[in-house]
Amino acid sequence: MKGYVLTFDGERAWEVFAVCENLGFWPVGATWWFAWNELEIGLPAPLADPTPFFEDRWDVARVFSATAELRLERWGRRRALRVLLEDAARARLPAALVSSAAEESFAAEKGLRLLAGARLRLPGGPARGRVEFPRPLEYGVADDPDQPLAVAVYLYRDGEGSLRLVRYAELVRVPKDRRDADPWRARPFAHADSEREPGGE
């Protein structure tokens, strides 16, 4: 399986988002988004209204589903848009759109990344959270704080096997007894094989 990264000028973000939407890449109830800048973090949450994704205040903003991921990132004084997707989804894109992008390809394999938070006893009752900032971490999915929550991902590797990118696909709950099982490949965000480039994973 191959993973592809198509890079566009950030000014084309709405256009590319709309093309993907018309192809059914962003199904209702199965598409998430998150974003951050130096002062604010928006945790992964269901994409109800895409407008906040495009706001200029974000240094990094991402929309993702099982089909593709859209990344809007600040690169110095400009913004760039990257589309990450695998073989079947790329084949559905219009040829004119693909040819207008800078394209890279990688070997792709499935994996998991554990989301932050563990069971905390908070004033409103047990919830997923972190001791460093004792408030609930709400990811917008039906959640059990006793069960690990993860993001199913695709790991993009170069010709030498080095991890280059991690494409987010969907939020999943990982049974406790399978958290360390190799097929799940569940790793925390700070694991040594995380990306080492601007924007992190």
NUVEX-178355 format. One record per residue: y, x, z of N, C-alpha, C in turn; chain. Coordinates in steps of 0.2 Angstrom, whole numbers, padded with zeros to 4 digits, always signed. Example, Ala and Ser with C-alpha at 12.3 -4.5 7.8 and 13.67 -1.06 7.14 Angstrom:
2
-0028,+0066,+0039,-0022,+0062,+0039,-0016,+0066,+0039,A
-0011,+0064,+0035,-0005,+0068,+0036,+0000,+0064,+0039,A
This chain:
201
-0006,+0004,+0000,+0000,+0000,+0000,+0006,+0004,+0000,A
+0011,+0002,-0004,+0018,+0006,-0004,+0023,+0002,-0001,A
+0028,+0006,+0002,+0034,+0003,+0004,+0040,+0005,+0000,A
+0045,+0001,-0001,+0050,+0003,-0005,+0057,+0002,-0001,A
+0062,+0006,-0003,+0068,+0005,+0000,+0073,+0005,-0006,A
+0077,+0000,-0006,+0082,-0001,-0011,+0089,-0001,-0008,A
+0093,+0004,-0010,+0100,+0005,-0007,+0105,+0002,-0012,A
+0110,-0002,-0009,+0115,-0005,-0012,+0122,-0003,-0009,A
+0127,-0004,-0012,+0134,-0004,-0009,+0134,-0010,-0004,A
+0137,-0009,+0002,+0137,-0014,+0007,+0141,-0021,+0005,A
+0145,-0020,+0000,+0149,-0026,-0003,+0145,-0031,-0006,A
+0139,-0029,-0008,+0134,-0033,-0011,+0129,-0037,-0006,A
+0131,-0036,+0000,+0126,-0039,+0005,+0125,-0046,+0004,A
+0130,-0050,+0003,+0129,-0058,+0003,+0125,-0059,-0004,A
+0126,-0056,-0009,+0123,-0057,-0015,+0115,-0055,-0015,A
+0114,-0050,-0012,+0107,-0048,-0011,+0103,-0052,-0006,A
+0107,-0054,-0001,+0104,-0059,+0004,+0102,-0065,+0001,A
+0107,-0068,-0004,+0105,-0074,-0007,+0100,-0074,-0012,A
+0099,-0068,-0015,+0093,-0067,-0020,+0087,-0068,-0016,A
+0087,-0064,-0011,+0080,-0064,-0007,+0079,-0071,-0004,A
+0084,-0074,-0002,+0084,-0081,+0001,+0081,-0086,-0004,A
+0083,-0085,-0010,+0081,-0090,-0016,+0074,-0089,-0017,A
+0071,-0082,-0016,+0064,-0081,-0017,+0060,-0083,-0011,A
+0063,-0085,-0006,+0059,-0087,+0000,+0057,-0082,+0005,A
+0061,-0076,+0005,+0060,-0071,+0009,+0062,-0072,+0016,A
+0066,-0077,+0018,+0069,-0079,+0024,+0067,-0085,+0027,A
+0060,-0087,+0028,+0058,-0093,+0030,+0061,-0096,+0037,A
+0063,-0102,+0037,+0066,-0105,+0043,+0060,-0104,+0049,A
+0062,-0102,+0055,+0058,-0101,+0060,+0054,-0095,+0060,A
+0054,-0091,+0055,+0050,-0085,+0055,+0054,-0079,+0052,A
+0061,-0079,+0053,+0065,-0074,+0052,+0070,-0073,+0058,A
+0071,-0066,+0059,+0075,-0064,+0065,+0080,-0060,+0063,A
+0085,-0058,+0067,+0090,-0054,+0066,+0092,-0050,+0072,A
+0095,-0045,+0072,+0098,-0041,+0078,+0103,-0036,+0075,A
+0108,-0034,+0080,+0113,-0030,+0078,+0116,-0026,+0084,A
+0120,-0021,+0083,+0123,-0017,+0088,+0129,-0013,+0086,A
+0133,-0011,+0090,+0138,-0007,+0089,+0139,-0003,+0096,A
+0144,+0001,+0097,+0145,+0006,+0103,+0145,+0002,+0109,A
+0148,-0005,+0109,+0149,-0009,+0115,+0145,-0015,+0116,A
+0141,-0017,+0111,+0138,-0023,+0111,+0131,-0022,+0107,A
+0126,-0026,+0110,+0119,-0026,+0107,+0117,-0034,+0107,A
+0115,-0035,+0101,+0113,-0042,+0100,+0105,-0041,+0099,A
+0101,-0044,+0104,+0094,-0043,+0104,+0091,-0047,+0098,A
+0085,-0046,+0096,+0081,-0050,+0091,+0081,-0057,+0092,A
+0083,-0061,+0088,+0084,-0068,+0089,+0082,-0072,+0082,A
+0080,-0078,+0082,+0079,-0082,+0076,+0085,-0082,+0072,A
+0085,-0081,+0065,+0091,-0082,+0061,+0092,-0089,+0060,A
+0097,-0092,+0063,+0099,-0099,+0062,+0104,-0099,+0057,A
+0109,-0095,+0058,+0115,-0095,+0053,+0116,-0087,+0051,A
+0116,-0086,+0045,+0116,-0078,+0043,+0123,-0075,+0044,A
+0128,-0080,+0045,+0135,-0077,+0045,+0136,-0071,+0050,A
+0134,-0071,+0056,+0135,-0066,+0061,+0132,-0059,+0058,A
+0127,-0060,+0054,+0124,-0053,+0052,+0129,-0049,+0048,A
+0133,-0053,+0044,+0138,-0049,+0039,+0144,-0047,+0043,A
+0146,-0049,+0049,+0152,-0047,+0052,+0153,-0039,+0053,A
+0159,-0038,+0051,+0161,-0030,+0051,+0161,-0027,+0057,A
+0160,-0030,+0063,+0160,-0027,+0069,+0154,-0023,+0071,A
+0148,-0024,+0067,+0142,-0021,+0069,+0142,-0014,+0065,A
+0139,-0009,+0069,+0137,-0003,+0066,+0131,-0003,+0062,A
+0126,-0007,+0065,+0120,-0009,+0061,+0118,-0016,+0063,A
+0116,-0019,+0057,+0113,-0026,+0058,+0107,-0027,+0053,A
+0102,-0031,+0056,+0096,-0031,+0052,+0094,-0038,+0052,A
+0091,-0041,+0047,+0087,-0047,+0046,+0080,-0045,+0044,A
+0075,-0048,+0047,+0068,-0046,+0045,+0064,-0052,+0045,A
+0059,-0052,+0041,+0053,-0057,+0041,+0047,-0053,+0039,A
+0041,-0057,+0038,+0035,-0054,+0036,+0036,-0051,+0029,A
+0040,-0054,+0025,+0041,-0052,+0018,+0045,-0046,+0017,A
+0051,-0045,+0021,+0056,-0040,+0019,+0061,-0039,+0025,A
+0064,-0034,+0025,+0070,-0032,+0030,+0076,-0030,+0026,A
+0082,-0033,+0029,+0088,-0031,+0026,+0092,-0027,+0031,A
+0095,-0022,+0029,+0099,-0017,+0034,+0106,-0016,+0031,A
+0110,-0018,+0035,+0117,-0017,+0034,+0120,-0012,+0039,A
+0122,-0006,+0036,+0123,+0000,+0041,+0130,+0003,+0039,A
+0133,+0005,+0044,+0139,+0009,+0043,+0138,+0016,+0042,A
+0140,+0019,+0036,+0139,+0026,+0034,+0146,+0029,+0033,A
+0148,+0032,+0039,+0155,+0034,+0039,+0160,+0029,+0038,A
+0164,+0029,+0032,+0169,+0024,+0031,+0167,+0018,+0027,A
+0161,+0018,+0025,+0158,+0013,+0021,+0152,+0010,+0024,A
+0150,+0004,+0021,+0144,+0001,+0023,+0139,+0001,+0017,A
+0133,+0002,+0019,+0127,+0002,+0014,+0122,-0003,+0016,A
+0119,-0006,+0011,+0114,-0011,+0012,+0107,-0008,+0010,A
+0102,-0009,+0014,+0096,-0007,+0012,+0091,-0013,+0012,A
+0086,-0013,+0007,+0081,-0018,+0007,+0075,-0014,+0008,A
+0070,-0016,+0013,+0064,-0013,+0014,+0059,-0018,+0013,A
+0054,-0017,+0009,+0048,-0022,+0007,+0043,-0018,+0004,A
+0037,-0022,+0003,+0031,-0019,+0001,+0029,-0021,-0006,A
+0024,-0019,-0009,+0022,-0020,-0016,+0023,-0028,-0018,A
+0020,-0032,-0015,+0020,-0039,-0018,+0027,-0042,-0018,A
+0031,-0041,-0013,+0038,-0043,-0012,+0042,-0040,-0018,A
+0041,-0033,-0018,+0046,-0030,-0023,+0044,-0033,-0030,A
+0038,-0034,-0032,+0036,-0037,-0038,+0040,-0044,-0040,A
+0042,-0047,-0035,+0045,-0054,-0035,+0053,-0053,-0037,A
+0056,-0047,-0035,+0063,-0046,-0036,+0065,-0046,-0044,A
+0071,-0048,-0045,+0073,-0048,-0052,+0074,-0041,-0054,A
+0071,-0039,-0060,+0072,-0032,-0063,+0079,-0030,-0063,A
+0084,-0034,-0064,+0091,-0032,-0065,+0093,-0029,-0058,A
+0091,-0033,-0053,+0093,-0031,-0046,+0090,-0024,-0044,A
+0083,-0023,-0045,+0080,-0017,-0044,+0083,-0011,-0047,A
+0085,-0012,-0054,+0087,-0007,-0058,+0094,-0005,-0056,A
+0098,-0009,-0052,+0105,-0008,-0050,+0105,-0004,-0043,A
+0099,-0003,-0040,+0099,+0000,-0034,+0096,+0007,-0034,A
+0098,+0011,-0029,+0094,+0018,-0028,+0088,+0016,-0025,A
+0082,+0019,-0027,+0076,+0017,-0025,+0072,+0023,-0022,A
+0068,+0022,-0017,+0063,+0027,-0014,+0057,+0023,-0013,A
+0051,+0027,-0013,+0045,+0024,-0011,+0041,+0028,-0006,A
+0037,+0025,-0002,+0033,+0028,+0003,+0026,+0025,+0004,A
+0022,+0029,+0007,+0016,+0026,+0009,+0017,+0021,+0015,A
+0014,+0015,+0015,+0015,+0010,+0021,+0009,+0009,+0024,A
+0009,+0008,+0031,+0004,+0006,+0035,+0006,+0001,+0040,A
+0002,-0003,+0043,+0004,-0008,+0048,+0004,-0005,+0055,A
+0008,-0007,+0059,+0009,-0005,+0066,+0012,-0010,+0071,A
+0014,-0008,+0077,+0017,-0012,+0081,+0022,-0007,+0085,A
+0028,-0011,+0088,+0032,-0007,+0092,+0034,-0012,+0098,A
+0032,-0010,+0104,+0033,-0014,+0110,+0041,-0015,+0111,A
+0043,-0022,+0113,+0050,-0023,+0114,+0051,-0022,+0122,A
+0057,-0020,+0123,+0059,-0019,+0130,+0058,-0025,+0134,A
+0057,-0023,+0141,+0057,-0028,+0146,+0050,-0029,+0149,A
+0050,-0031,+0155,+0044,-0032,+0159,+0045,-0038,+0164,A
+0040,-0040,+0167,+0042,-0046,+0172,+0046,-0044,+0178,A
+0052,-0048,+0179,+0056,-0047,+0184,+0057,-0053,+0188,A
+0058,-0053,+0194,+0059,-0059,+0198,+0067,-0059,+0199,A
+0070,-0064,+0195,+0077,-0065,+0195,+0078,-0072,+0198,A
+0085,-0073,+0200,+0087,-0079,+0203,+0084,-0085,+0200,A
+0084,-0085,+0193,+0082,-0091,+0190,+0074,-0092,+0189,A
+0071,-0087,+0192,+0063,-0087,+0191,+0061,-0081,+0188,A
+0054,-0080,+0187,+0052,-0074,+0183,+0054,-0074,+0176,A
+0056,-0068,+0173,+0058,-0068,+0166,+0057,-0061,+0164,A
+0057,-0060,+0158,+0056,-0053,+0155,+0063,-0050,+0156,A
+0064,-0044,+0158,+0070,-0040,+0159,+0069,-0033,+0160,A
+0074,-0030,+0162,+0074,-0023,+0164,+0078,-0021,+0170,A
+0076,-0017,+0174,+0079,-0015,+0181,+0086,-0013,+0180,A
+0087,-0009,+0174,+0093,-0006,+0173,+0099,-0011,+0173,A
+0097,-0017,+0170,+0102,-0022,+0169,+0098,-0029,+0171,A
+0098,-0031,+0177,+0094,-0036,+0179,+0096,-0043,+0177,A
+0095,-0044,+0170,+0096,-0051,+0167,+0090,-0052,+0162,A
+0089,-0058,+0161,+0083,-0060,+0156,+0085,-0057,+0149,A
+0079,-0054,+0146,+0080,-0052,+0139,+0077,-0057,+0135,A
+0081,-0061,+0132,+0078,-0067,+0128,+0078,-0065,+0121,A
+0072,-0065,+0118,+0071,-0063,+0111,+0070,-0070,+0106,A
+0071,-0076,+0109,+0071,-0081,+0105,+0064,-0084,+0103,A
+0059,-0082,+0106,+0052,-0084,+0105,+0049,-0087,+0112,A
+0044,-0091,+0111,+0041,-0093,+0117,+0038,-0087,+0120,A
+0039,-0086,+0127,+0038,-0080,+0130,+0034,-0080,+0136,A
+0030,-0076,+0138,+0027,-0075,+0144,+0028,-0068,+0147,A
+0032,-0067,+0152,+0034,-0061,+0154,+0028,-0056,+0156,A
+0022,-0059,+0158,+0017,-0056,+0160,+0013,-0053,+0154,A
+0015,-0055,+0148,+0011,-0052,+0142,+0016,-0048,+0137,A
+0014,-0042,+0135,+0018,-0038,+0131,+0020,-0042,+0125,A
+0027,-0040,+0123,+0030,-0043,+0117,+0031,-0037,+0112,A
+0029,-0038,+0106,+0030,-0033,+0101,+0033,-0035,+0095,A
+0035,-0030,+0090,+0037,-0032,+0084,+0031,-0029,+0079,A
+0028,-0033,+0075,+0024,-0031,+0070,+0028,-0027,+0065,A
+0026,-0021,+0063,+0030,-0017,+0058,+0026,-0014,+0053,A
+0029,-0011,+0048,+0026,-0007,+0043,+0029,+0000,+0044,A
+0025,+0005,+0044,+0027,+0012,+0045,+0027,+0015,+0038,A
+0033,+0018,+0036,+0034,+0021,+0030,+0034,+0028,+0030,A
+0029,+0031,+0027,+0028,+0039,+0028,+0029,+0042,+0021,A
+0031,+0048,+0021,+0033,+0052,+0015,+0026,+0055,+0013,A
+0026,+0059,+0007,+0021,+0062,+0005,+0017,+0067,+0009,A
+0020,+0070,+0014,+0017,+0074,+0019,+0015,+0071,+0025,A
+0016,+0064,+0025,+0013,+0060,+0031,+0018,+0059,+0037,A
+0024,+0062,+0036,+0029,+0061,+0041,+0032,+0054,+0041,A
+0033,+0051,+0047,+0036,+0045,+0048,+0044,+0045,+0046,A
+0046,+0041,+0041,+0052,+0041,+0038,+0056,+0034,+0041,A
+0053,+0029,+0040,+0056,+0022,+0042,+0051,+0018,+0045,A
+0054,+0013,+0049,+0049,+0008,+0052,+0052,+0001,+0050,A
+0049,-0003,+0046,+0051,-0009,+0044,+0049,-0015,+0048,A
+0053,-0019,+0051,+0052,-0024,+0056,+0049,-0030,+0052,A
+0044,-0033,+0054,+0041,-0039,+0051,+0041,-0045,+0055,A
+0039,-0046,+0061,+0039,-0052,+0065,+0037,-0050,+0072,A
+0040,-0055,+0076,+0038,-0054,+0084,+0031,-0057,+0085,A
+0027,-0053,+0089,+0021,-0055,+0091,+0019,-0054,+0098,A
+0015,-0058,+0101,+0013,-0056,+0108,+0006,-0052,+0108,A
+0006,-0047,+0112,+0000,-0042,+0112,-0004,-0044,+0118,A
-0010,-0046,+0117,-0015,-0047,+0123,-0015,-0041,+0127,A
-0015,-0041,+0134,-0014,-0035,+0138,-0020,-0031,+0137,A
-0026,-0034,+0136,-0032,-0030,+0135,-0033,-0026,+0128,A
-0028,-0027,+0124,-0028,-0024,+0117,-0022,-0020,+0116,A
-0017,-0019,+0121,-0011,-0016,+0120,-0012,-0008,+0118,A
-0018,-0005,+0121,-0019,+0002,+0119,-0024,+0003,+0114,A
-0027,-0003,+0111,-0032,-0002,+0106,-0029,+0001,+0100,A
-0032,+0005,+0097,-0030,+0009,+0091,-0027,+0004,+0085,A
-0031,-0001,+0084,-0029,-0005,+0078,-0022,-0008,+0079,A
-0020,-0009,+0085,-0014,-0012,+0086,-0008,-0007,+0086,A
-0010,+0000,+0087,-0005,+0005,+0087,+0002,+0003,+0090,A
+0001,+0000,+0096,+0007,-0002,+0100,+0010,+0004,+0103,A
+0017,+0005,+0102,+0020,+0011,+0105,+0027,+0009,+0107,A
+0030,+0012,+0112,+0036,+0010,+0115,+0041,+0013,+0110,A
+0048,+0011,+0110,+0053,+0013,+0105,+0054,+0020,+0106,A
+0053,+0023,+0112,+0055,+0030,+0113,+0049,+0035,+0111,A
+0043,+0032,+0108,+0038,+0036,+0107,+0039,+0042,+0102,A
+0036,+0047,+0102,+0038,+0053,+0098,+0038,+0052,+0091,A
+0034,+0047,+0088,+0034,+0047,+0081,+0040,+0042,+0078,A
+0045,+0040,+0083,+0050,+0036,+0081,+0055,+0040,+0076,A
+0058,+0036,+0072,+0063,+0039,+0067,+0068,+0044,+0070,A
+0070,+0049,+0066,+0075,+0053,+0068,+0081,+0053,+0063,A
+0084,+0048,+0062,+0089,+0047,+0058,+0094,+0042,+0060,A
+0101,+0042,+0058,+0106,+0037,+0060,+0103,+0030,+0060,A
+0104,+0026,+0065,+0102,+0019,+0065,+0095,+0019,+0069,A
+0092,+0024,+0070,+0085,+0024,+0074,+0080,+0020,+0069,A
+0076,+0017,+0073,+0070,+0013,+0069,+0073,+0007,+0066,A
